[in-house]
Amino acid sequence: MNHPSASIDPPITLSEWDYRDPDSDEELKGLSLEADQETLDKVKEMASQRLLSVQQLNTGLAIRSFSYVGTLTLGRVKITIRPKIEGGQLLNLLRYASGLRRFKTYRLTPVAVAELGFQDLLIMHLIQEVTELWLRGLHRAYTATERDLTTPQGRIDFQRIAHRGGVTQAQLPCKYHPRRNDCLINQVLLAGLHHATGISSDISLVGELNGLIARLQDQVSQIKLSQHVLRRLDRESNRLVAAYRPSINIITALFKSQGITLADKTSHQLPGFLFDMNRFFQDLISRFLRENLQSASIIEEFRLKDMMSYQPGCLPKGSRAPVLRPDFVLTNRGAIVAILDTKYRDLWAKPLPREMLYQLGMYALSQPVGMSATILYPTTSTDACEQVIAINDPVSDSSALQHRAYIKLRPVNLDKLERLIHSSEDERKREKTQFAHELAFGTSS
């Protein structure tokens, strides 16, 4: 828990996949969290889940960021993690990955985008999407209603009449289904706007949010946003509410980016906002491949069955065998032709972490000898090219090392991707198809 009355040290700003300590940064010298036990527990769990690592040293704080961006207040320390992708480019890619519309507004200037926090970019779009829904007219759903009416509607409830001992008043009990704005999807919309007011750092955005809340709350009852509510909405949604999907996607992203599950499996609210850029990058690649790859079918988070299993009699505590789920498996006529995994880390500019290496090594070895698994990673370096790591068999009888499998590090040029996805439907169609094929299979295929 944070104490508003406590003074806050000057904010610390870093980018994703960054590391700073007192030896390399004067701002971190002498800093201390001075946080309560609840916040310290969250700091420990964030480090174990690789959301953010904050270590208290004798000389100050050491901070390591991963693939998450956003803002947190930990005790007296406010930490902001900014994405390395430039504001305008990030906004365009975010729109595409999330299925957001391209609104024209005074806010969408390079200066304004650069000044806004990442959560405010999402909130800005949420305001625009909800405003569009309001102008078009909110969705109305049939709602089961039971009421005593002077003028009967729907079906008269004879069972209630019998239970009362007959008609004793001028009104009749009726069951009917009026169409109302006060339905689940509009209730989630209102709850999402309320949630956004608590995490926005821009005063003008909060004012616009409150204006939309005032409009909706006259017609829609308020509910508490939760995972249960979002799952229920997902089950009940249909094509009639397709126009709501961008708004619900943003609300879900904002809600999930404020939660953390501690070691005891209980869920707690983060002291701020952290957005998973790795998930964003996966969604971005997923949409581009699905729209433009023609030579293979795409299965997301495919389960590699029977890759690992506990032996009979050696099953500890009833544990389940580990399951491998690469981000994308590409198939042709039922056969696996490629395994792809997205990693939001510029592997041309930064080294390959060993956990990524081992993970992709397992994916590659799950296939016949000589096959490969590929990491797709974002970069803006024009000279970035594919790198290949061979997994060898060092104990082979042959005098030469045998290549059992390959790990490929394949760059995704974000400048080229942004240019292609924002060209017209027919324009550069062939180039889009070619680029999708290169992402899936490489330039030599």
C-alpha positions in Angstrom: 0.0 0.0 0.0 1.3 3.4 -0.9 0.9 6.5 1.3 -0.1 9.6 -0.7 1.1 11.9 2.1 4.7 10.4 1.8 7.1 12.4 -0.3 8.0 10.9 -3.7 11.6 10.9 -4.9 12.4 12.2 -8.4 11.0 9.7 -10.9 13.3 7.1 -12.5 12.8 6.5 -16.2 14.3 3.6 -18.2 13.4 1.6 -21.3 12.4 -2.1 -21.6 15.2 -4.7 -21.3 17.3 -2.1 -19.5 19.5 -2.2 -16.3 20.6 0.6 -14.1 22.4 0.6 -10.8 24.1 3.2 -8.5 27.5 2.7 -10.3 26.1 3.6 -13.7 23.4 6.1 -12.7 23.8 8.9 -10.1 20.0 9.2 -9.7 19.9 5.8 -8.1 22.6 6.5 -5.4 21.2 6.6 -1.9 17.7 5.7 -3.0 15.6 3.4 -0.8 12.2 1.9 -1.3 11.0 2.6 2.2 7.9 0.6 1.4 5.6 -1.4 3.6 5.6 -5.2 3.7 2.7 -5.6 1.3 4.6 -3.6 -1.4 7.9 -5.4 -0.7 6.0 -8.7 -1.2 4.8 -7.4 -4.6 8.3 -6.3 -5.5 9.6 -9.8 -4.8 6.8 -11.4 -6.9 7.3 -9.0 -9.8 11.0 -10.0 -9.9 10.1 -13.8 -9.9 7.6 -13.2 -12.7 10.1 -11.1 -14.7 7.8 -8.0 -14.7 10.4 -5.7 -13.0 13.3 -6.3 -10.7 14.2 -3.8 -8.0 17.0 -4.6 -5.6 18.0 -2.6 -2.5 21.8 -2.3 -2.4 24.0 -0.6 0.2 24.6 2.3 -2.2 21.1 2.6 -3.6 18.7 0.8 -6.0 19.4 -1.5 -8.9 16.6 -1.8 -11.4 16.2 -4.2 -14.3 13.3 -4.1 -16.7 12.0 -6.8 -19.0 9.3 -6.8 -21.7 6.8 -4.7 -19.6 6.3 -1.0 -19.9 4.3 1.4 -17.7 4.6 3.3 -14.4 4.8 2.0 -10.8 5.1 3.7 -7.5 7.0 1.6 -5.0 7.2 3.3 -1.6 8.9 6.6 -2.3 10.2 5.6 -5.7 8.3 6.2 -9.0 9.5 4.1 -11.9 8.5 4.7 -15.5 9.5 2.1 -18.2 9.1 3.5 -21.7 8.9 1.4 -24.9 11.9 1.8 -27.3 9.5 2.0 -30.3 8.9 5.7 -31.1 5.5 7.1 -30.1 4.0 7.5 -33.6 5.2 4.1 -34.8 4.1 2.4 -31.6 0.6 4.0 -31.9 0.2 2.7 -35.4 1.3 -0.8 -34.6 -0.8 -0.9 -31.5 -3.9 0.1 -33.5 -3.3 -2.7 -35.9 -2.5 -5.4 -33.4 -5.6 -4.5 -31.3 -8.0 -3.9 -34.2 -8.5 -0.2 -33.3 -9.8 2.4 -35.8 -7.6 5.2 -37.1 -9.2 8.3 -35.6 -8.1 11.7 -36.7 -7.7 14.0 -33.7 -5.6 16.8 -32.5 -4.1 14.5 -29.9 -2.4 12.3 -32.4 0.7 14.5 -32.9 4.3 13.2 -32.4 4.8 15.5 -29.5 1.6 14.6 -27.7 2.2 10.9 -28.2 5.7 11.1 -26.8 4.5 12.9 -23.7 1.7 10.5 -22.9 2.3 7.5 -20.7 1.7 4.1 -22.4 -1.5 3.6 -20.4 -2.7 7.0 -21.6 -2.3 5.9 -25.3 -4.7 3.1 -24.6 -7.1 5.3 -22.6 -7.1 7.9 -25.4 -8.2 5.2 -27.8 -10.8 4.0 -25.3 -12.3 7.4 -25.2 -12.5 7.7 -28.9 -14.0 4.2 -29.3 -16.6 4.8 -26.6 -17.5 8.2 -28.0 -18.1 6.5 -31.4 -20.3 3.9 -29.8 -22.3 6.6 -28.0 -22.8 8.6 -31.2 -24.0 5.5 -33.1 -26.2 4.4 -30.3 -25.5 1.9 -27.5 -26.3 -1.7 -27.9 -29.7 -2.6 -26.5 -30.5 -6.1 -25.3 -33.7 -7.9 -24.3 -33.8 -8.2 -20.5 -36.1 -10.6 -18.6 -38.4 -8.5 -16.4 -41.1 -9.4 -13.9 -43.4 -6.6 -12.8 -47.0 -5.8 -11.9 -48.5 -3.7 -14.6 -51.8 -1.9 -15.1 -51.6 -2.4 -18.8 -50.3 -6.0 -19.4 -47.2 -6.7 -21.5 -45.6 -9.9 -22.5 -47.0 -12.9 -20.7 -49.3 -12.8 -17.7 -47.9 -14.8 -14.8 -50.9 -17.0 -13.8 -48.8 -18.9 -11.3 -48.2 -15.8 -9.3 -51.9 -14.9 -9.5 -52.8 -18.4 -8.2 -50.2 -18.0 -5.4 -51.9 -14.7 -4.4 -55.3 -16.4 -4.3 -56.6 -14.6 -7.4 -56.6 -11.0 -8.7 -56.6 -8.7 -5.7 -55.5 -5.4 -7.3 -55.8 -3.4 -10.5 -52.4 -4.6 -11.7 -51.5 -7.9 -13.2 -48.1 -9.8 -12.7 -46.4 -9.9 -16.1 -43.2 -11.4 -17.6 -41.8 -9.5 -20.5 -38.5 -8.6 -22.2 -38.0 -4.9 -22.9 -34.9 -3.8 -24.9 -32.6 -1.8 -22.6 -29.2 -0.1 -22.7 -28.6 -1.5 -19.2 -27.0 -4.8 -20.4 -23.8 -6.5 -19.5 -21.6 -5.1 -22.4 -22.6 -1.5 -21.5 -22.1 -2.2 -17.8 -18.5 -3.4 -18.6 -18.0 -0.3 -20.8 -19.0 1.9 -17.9 -16.8 -0.1 -15.4 -13.9 0.2 -17.8 -14.2 4.0 -18.0 -14.2 4.1 -14.1 -11.2 1.9 -14.0 -9.3 4.1 -16.5 -9.8 7.2 -14.4 -7.7 5.6 -11.7 -4.7 4.9 -13.8 -4.5 7.9 -16.2 -1.7 10.4 -15.6 -3.2 13.0 -17.9 -5.7 15.5 -16.4 -7.5 16.2 -19.7 -8.0 12.5 -20.4 -9.6 12.1 -16.9 -11.9 15.0 -17.7 -13.0 13.3 -20.9 -13.5 10.0 -19.1 -15.7 11.6 -16.5 -17.8 13.2 -19.2 -18.5 9.8 -20.8 -19.2 8.3 -17.4 -21.8 11.0 -16.8 -23.5 10.2 -20.1 -23.6 6.4 -19.6 -24.5 6.2 -15.9 -27.9 7.7 -16.5 -28.8 4.6 -18.6 -26.4 1.9 -17.4 -26.0 0.5 -13.9 -22.6 0.2 -12.4 -20.8 -3.1 -11.7 -17.3 -4.0 -10.5 -14.8 -5.0 -13.1 -13.3 -8.5 -12.6 -11.9 -11.5 -14.4 -15.2 -13.3 -13.9 -17.2 -10.5 -15.5 -14.8 -10.3 -18.5 -15.0 -14.1 -19.0 -18.8 -14.0 -18.8 -18.9 -11.2 -21.4 -16.6 -13.2 -23.7 -18.9 -16.2 -23.5 -22.1 -14.1 -24.2 -20.7 -11.8 -26.9 -21.8 -12.3 -30.5 -21.7 -10.5 -33.9 -24.3 -8.0 -32.7 -21.7 -6.4 -30.5 -18.7 -6.6 -32.8 -18.3 -2.8 -32.8 -17.6 -3.1 -29.1 -14.6 -5.4 -29.5 -11.9 -2.7 -29.7 -13.2 -1.0 -26.5 -13.4 -4.3 -24.7 -9.9 -5.3 -25.8 -8.6 -2.0 -24.3 -10.5 -2.4 -21.1 -9.2 -6.0 -20.7 -5.6 -4.9 -21.3 -5.9 -2.0 -18.8 -7.5 -4.3 -16.2 -5.0 -7.2 -16.6 -2.0 -4.7 -16.6 -2.9 -3.8 -13.0 -3.0 -7.2 -11.5 -0.4 -9.6 -10.1 -0.8 -13.1 -8.6 1.4 -13.7 -5.6 3.1 -16.9 -4.6 0.1 -17.9 -2.4 -2.1 -17.8 -5.6 -4.0 -14.7 -4.4 -4.5 -11.8 -6.8 -3.5 -8.3 -5.8 -3.5 -4.9 -7.5 -0.2 -3.6 -8.7 0.9 -0.1 -7.4 0.6 1.2 -11.0 0.4 -0.2 -14.5 2.5 -2.7 -16.4 1.7 -3.7 -20.0 3.2 -6.8 -21.6 4.9 -5.8 -24.8 5.6 -9.4 -25.6 1.9 -10.1 -25.8 1.4 -7.0 -28.0 4.2 -8.2 -30.4 2.6 -11.7 -30.5 -0.8 -10.2 -31.4 0.9 -8.0 -34.0 2.6 -10.9 -35.8 -0.5 -13.1 -35.4 -2.7 -10.7 -37.3 -0.2 -10.0 -40.0 0.5 -13.6 -40.7 -3.2 -14.6 -40.7 -4.0 -11.8 -43.2 -1.1 -12.4 -45.5 0.4 -15.9 -45.2 -1.1 -18.1 -47.9 1.2 -21.1 -47.9 0.4 -22.6 -44.5 -2.3 -22.8 -41.8 -1.5 -21.1 -38.5 -2.2 -22.6 -35.0 -1.5 -20.4 -32.0 -0.1 -21.7 -28.8 -0.1 -25.3 -30.2 0.5 -28.0 -27.6 3.5 -30.2 -28.5 2.0 -33.5 -27.2 4.1 -36.2 -25.5 7.3 -34.2 -25.8 7.9 -34.8 -22.0 6.3 -37.2 -19.6 7.0 -38.6 -16.2 7.9 -42.3 -16.1 5.5 -44.7 -14.4 6.3 -45.0 -10.7 8.3 -41.8 -10.8 5.5 -39.3 -10.7 6.2 -36.8 -7.8 3.1 -35.6 -5.9 0.8 -36.2 -8.9 2.5 -33.5 -10.9 1.5 -33.0 -14.5 4.2 -33.4 -17.2 5.6 -30.2 -18.6 3.8 -28.9 -21.7 5.5 -26.9 -24.5 3.4 -24.4 -26.3 5.2 -22.3 -29.0 3.4 -19.2 -30.1 2.8 -20.4 -33.6 2.9 -23.7 -35.4 2.5 -23.6 -39.2 1.1 -26.7 -40.9 0.6 -27.8 -44.5 -1.8 -30.7 -45.1 -1.6 -31.6 -41.4 2.2 -31.7 -41.2 4.2 -29.2 -39.2 6.4 -27.1 -41.5 7.5 -24.4 -39.0 7.6 -23.5 -35.3 7.7 -19.8 -34.5 8.0 -18.0 -31.2 7.8 -14.2 -30.7 10.2 -12.5 -28.3 9.9 -8.8 -27.6 13.7 -8.2 -27.4 16.0 -6.8 -30.1 18.3 -9.8 -30.4 20.4 -7.9 -33.0 21.3 -5.3 -30.5 21.1 -7.4 -27.3 22.4 -10.9 -26.5 20.2 -14.0 -26.6 19.2 -14.9 -23.0 19.9 -18.5 -22.2 16.3 -19.2 -21.2 15.2 -18.3 -24.7 17.9 -20.4 -26.2 16.9 -23.5 -24.1 13.2 -23.0 -24.8 13.7 -22.8 -28.6 16.2 -25.7 -28.4 13.4 -27.9 -27.0 11.0 -26.7 -29.7 13.5 -27.6 -32.4 14.3 -31.0 -30.9 10.6 -31.9 -30.8 10.8 -32.4 -34.6 12.6 -34.8 -36.8 16.4 -34.5 -37.2 17.5 -31.4 -39.1 14.4 -29.3 -38.4 14.4 -25.8 -36.8 12.5 -23.5 -34.5 12.5 -19.8 -35.1 12.5 -16.7 -32.8 10.8 -13.6 -34.4 12.1 -10.5 -32.7 11.5 -6.8 -33.4 14.2 -4.4 -34.6 14.6 -1.1 -36.5 18.2 -1.9 -37.5 18.4 -1.9 -41.3 21.4 -4.3 -41.3 19.8 -7.0 -39.1 19.8 -10.4 -40.7 18.9 -13.9 -39.7 21.2 -15.8 -37.4 21.3 -19.6 -37.2 22.5 -21.7 -34.2 23.1 -25.4 -34.8 22.3 -27.9 -32.1 25.0 -30.6 -32.5 25.5 -34.2 -31.5 28.9 -34.1 -29.9 29.0 -37.9 -29.1 28.3 -39.1 -32.6 30.5 -41.9 -34.0 31.2 -39.6 -37.0 34.4 -37.5 -37.0 32.3 -34.5 -37.9 29.7 -33.0 -35.5 26.1 -33.9 -36.5 23.5 -31.1 -36.6 20.5 -32.4 -34.8 18.4 -29.2 -35.1 18.7 -25.5 -35.7 17.5 -22.3 -33.8 16.9 -19.3 -36.1 16.9 -15.7 -34.9 14.8 -13.9 -37.5 14.4 -10.1 -37.3 11.1 -8.3 -37.9 11.8 -4.9 -39.3 9.2 -2.7 -37.7 9.7 0.2 -40.1 8.8 -2.1 -43.0 6.0 -3.8 -41.2 4.4 -0.5 -40.3 4.7 0.7 -43.9 3.0 -2.4 -45.2 0.1 -2.7 -42.8 -0.9 0.9 -43.3 -0.9 0.7 -47.1 -4.3 0.3 -48.8 -6.0 -3.1 -49.2 -4.9 -3.7 -52.8 -1.7 -1.6 -52.6 1.4 -3.7 -52.1 -0.6 -6.9 -51.6 2.1 -8.9 -53.3 4.8 -7.3 -51.0 2.7 -8.1 -47.9 2.4 -11.7 -49.0 6.1 -12.0 -49.6 7.0 -10.4 -46.3 4.7 -12.7 -44.4 6.3 -15.7 -46.2 9.8 -14.4 -45.2 8.7 -14.1 -41.5 7.4 -17.6 -41.6 10.1 -19.4 -43.5 13.0 -17.0 -44.1 14.4 -15.3 -47.2 16.1 -18.4 -48.6 12.9 -20.5 -48.8 
